[in-house]
Amino acid sequence: MNQKCIGVLALQGAFIEHVHHLERCVDKYGLQFYNGVTIKIITVRTKEELWQCDGLVIPGGESTAMSLIAQRTGFYDDLYKFVHNSQNSIWGTCAGLIFISEILSNEKDLVKTLQLLHVKVKRNAFGRQAQSFTQECDFSSFIDGCVDFPATFIRAPVIEEILDNDTVEILFRLNKPDSPQDGLIVAVKQNDNVLATSFHPELAEDDLRFHDYFIRHFILKI
Ligand SMILES: NC(=O)CC[C@H](N)C(=O)O
């Protein structure tokens, strides 16, 4: 059977919102638009669940807690192996982005990252919870016609530096004229299997465009 399984890491954080968005993509677009491929969505807490997957979404939450739980439960090594296999597709959002990154520029000792994405990341780069915001972003350079995506940033990280320009491509820089945040890198991809966003597309109510993009381009490669 032509099936792909997408796991959402459920150790900690905002995983259920990703599950719901992915399930709604499957209900809405499904076989007809996904080249006849059946997509199965599962939550991942164990090695057995992980190794069934073709792709893994690592959600937002708290990267310190996520990495600690992964280490304490002995899951870190499997996660490391899984994400470093280029056959698998990985999407990190917010804390998930931090967890997959190679280097942190601040609070380094608090997170043991998976060292997958060749970038340097700054945690909590926009300040505290109170400085969280939602901004309409034009993603049409990589998602057809998507000129008005409501991207929510919650104690979000930014990508301070791309460490390998051959593999990492900047997808989006913040467009905030007259603000010190203008031009900050908040979405990248690495090769054709790793996606990372500072913001939370799973919190865009009734907007499935980002999850559909992940399924099409990273899981199905269409
Ligand atoms: N919304 C989020 O995922 C916040 C990330 C959190 N600030 C961290 O460092 O892990």
The ligand as an SDF file (V2000), in Angstrom:
LIG
                    3D

 10  9  0  0  0  0  0  0  0  0999 V2000
    6.6760   28.7860   21.6310 N   0  0  0  0  0  0  0  0  0  0  0  0
    7.7910   28.1540   21.8230 C   0  0  0  0  0  0  0  0  0  0  0  0
    8.0170   27.0270   21.3710 O   0  0  0  0  0  0  0  0  0  0  0  0
    8.7640   28.8530   22.7300 C   0  0  0  0  0  0  0  0  0  0  0  0
   10.1640   28.2890   22.6990 C   0  0  0  0  0  0  0  0  0  0  0  0
   10.8520   28.5350   24.0190 C   0  0  0  0  0  0  0  0  0  0  0  0
   11.0980   29.9360   24.2080 N   0  0  0  0  0  0  0  0  0  0  0  0
   12.1510   27.7380   24.0730 C   0  0  0  0  0  0  0  0  0  0  0  0
   13.1730   28.2810   24.2160 O   0  0  0  0  0  0  0  0  0  0  0  0
   12.1250   26.5670   23.9820 O   0  0  0  0  0  0  0  0  0  0  0  0
  1  2  1  0
  2  3  2  0
  2  4  1  0
  4  5  1  0
  5  6  1  0
  6  7  1  0
  6  8  1  0
  8  9  2  0
  8 10  1  0
M  END
$$$$
